[in-house]
Amino acid sequence: MNNEMHLKFRAISQNESFARVTVSAFVAQLDPTMDELTEIKTAVSEAVTNAIIHGYENKGEGYVYISAWLDGDTVELEIRDEGIGISNIEEAKQPLFTTKPELERSGMGFTIMENFVDEMTIESYPNHGTVVRLKKKLSNAKAVFN
């Protein structure tokens, strides 16, 4: 890998924008297009929001972990929580599926993530958390590494 970063923050909704901005600042060194940067930021927002709302049930407990790697023209992200996990990943990936209808959740988080990246994998274990891995190849990456 050419560069990497690791981030840990409290699982509270106020940190969702912090995560977006931090990841986008890190990815900016590859000089992505505005569309690519927006797609990455949106995917990160969805993953972090899922961790906070679903993984930790919006209780303000626990941490969200983000790791990011830049390798040539490729961005790899891992968003992880240690929350309640997902009992049925395939069901959770279905558009409009939500476990929190009372919060007026759209149930589109995984669908949005999947549409904005080239690869997405999800691992989850009940009562041990969830790991979302995202991979995106940038069209005109111009890495500036010292």
C-alpha positions in Angstrom: 0.0 0.0 0.0 1.2 3.5 -0.8 -0.5 5.2 2.2 -2.9 4.4 5.0 -4.8 5.9 7.9 -6.7 4.6 10.9 -9.4 6.4 12.7 -11.5 5.7 15.9 -14.3 7.8 17.2 -17.4 7.6 19.4 -20.5 6.2 17.8 -22.6 9.4 18.0 -24.3 11.0 15.0 -22.3 14.2 15.3 -19.2 12.3 14.2 -20.7 11.2 10.9 -19.7 14.4 9.2 -16.3 14.2 10.8 -15.8 10.8 9.2 -16.8 12.1 5.8 -14.5 15.0 5.9 -11.5 13.0 7.3 -11.8 10.3 4.7 -12.3 12.8 1.9 -9.2 14.8 3.0 -7.2 11.6 3.0 -8.4 10.5 -0.4 -7.9 14.0 -1.9 -4.2 13.2 -2.3 -5.1 11.0 -5.2 -6.8 14.0 -6.9 -10.2 12.3 -7.5 -12.9 14.0 -9.5 -15.6 15.8 -7.6 -18.1 13.0 -8.5 -15.7 10.3 -7.2 -15.1 12.2 -4.0 -18.8 12.8 -3.5 -19.5 9.1 -4.0 -16.8 8.1 -1.5 -18.1 10.6 1.1 -21.6 9.3 0.6 -20.6 5.6 1.0 -18.7 6.5 4.2 -21.7 8.4 5.5 -24.0 5.4 4.9 -21.6 2.9 6.5 -21.0 5.1 9.6 -24.7 5.9 10.0 -25.5 2.2 9.8 -22.9 1.5 12.5 -24.3 4.2 14.8 -28.0 3.6 14.2 -28.1 -0.1 13.8 -24.9 -1.5 15.2 -25.0 0.5 18.5 -28.8 1.3 18.3 -28.1 5.0 18.5 -27.2 4.7 22.2 -24.0 6.8 22.0 -22.0 3.9 23.2 -19.1 2.2 21.5 -16.7 3.2 18.7 -16.6 3.3 15.0 -13.3 2.4 13.3 -12.3 3.5 9.8 -9.2 2.3 8.0 -8.3 3.6 4.6 -5.6 2.5 2.2 -4.5 4.2 -1.0 -2.8 1.9 -3.5 -2.0 3.5 -6.8 -5.4 4.6 -8.2 -7.4 2.5 -5.8 -9.1 3.5 -2.5 -9.9 0.8 0.0 -12.0 1.5 3.1 -13.0 -0.5 6.1 -15.7 0.7 8.4 -16.1 -1.4 11.5 -18.2 -1.5 14.7 -18.4 -3.8 17.6 -22.2 -3.5 17.9 -25.1 -6.0 17.7 -24.2 -7.3 14.2 -26.5 -8.3 11.4 -28.3 -11.6 11.6 -29.1 -11.8 7.9 -26.8 -9.8 5.6 -28.6 -10.7 2.4 -31.9 -9.5 3.8 -30.2 -6.3 5.1 -28.8 -5.6 1.6 -32.3 -5.6 0.0 -33.5 -2.1 -1.0 -36.0 -0.6 1.4 -35.3 -3.1 4.1 -34.9 -1.5 7.5 -35.0 -2.6 11.1 -35.8 0.9 12.2 -39.0 2.0 10.4 -39.9 4.2 13.4 -36.9 6.4 12.5 -38.2 6.8 8.9 -35.1 5.1 7.6 -35.2 4.5 3.9 -33.4 1.1 4.0 -31.2 2.1 1.1 -27.8 2.4 2.9 -26.2 -0.8 1.5 -27.7 -0.2 -2.0 -26.2 3.3 -2.1 -22.8 2.1 -0.9 -22.9 -0.7 -3.5 -23.7 1.7 -6.3 -21.0 4.2 -5.5 -18.0 1.8 -5.2 -16.6 -1.0 -7.4 -16.6 -3.7 -4.6 -18.4 -4.0 -1.3 -18.2 -6.9 1.2 -19.9 -7.2 4.5 -19.0 -9.4 7.4 -21.1 -9.5 10.5 -21.4 -11.6 13.6 -24.3 -11.3 16.1 -23.1 -9.4 19.2 -19.7 -8.9 17.8 -20.2 -6.2 15.2 -20.0 -5.6 11.5 -17.2 -4.8 9.0 -18.0 -3.1 5.7 -15.2 -3.1 3.1 -15.4 -0.8 0.1 -13.1 -0.5 -2.8 -13.1 2.1 -5.5 -10.8 2.7 -8.5 -10.3 6.3 -9.4 -10.4 7.4 -13.0 -7.5 9.9 -13.0 -5.6 9.3 -9.8 -2.5 11.4 -9.4 -0.9 10.3 -6.2 1.4 12.8 -4.6 3.5 10.9 -2.1 6.7 12.3 -0.7 
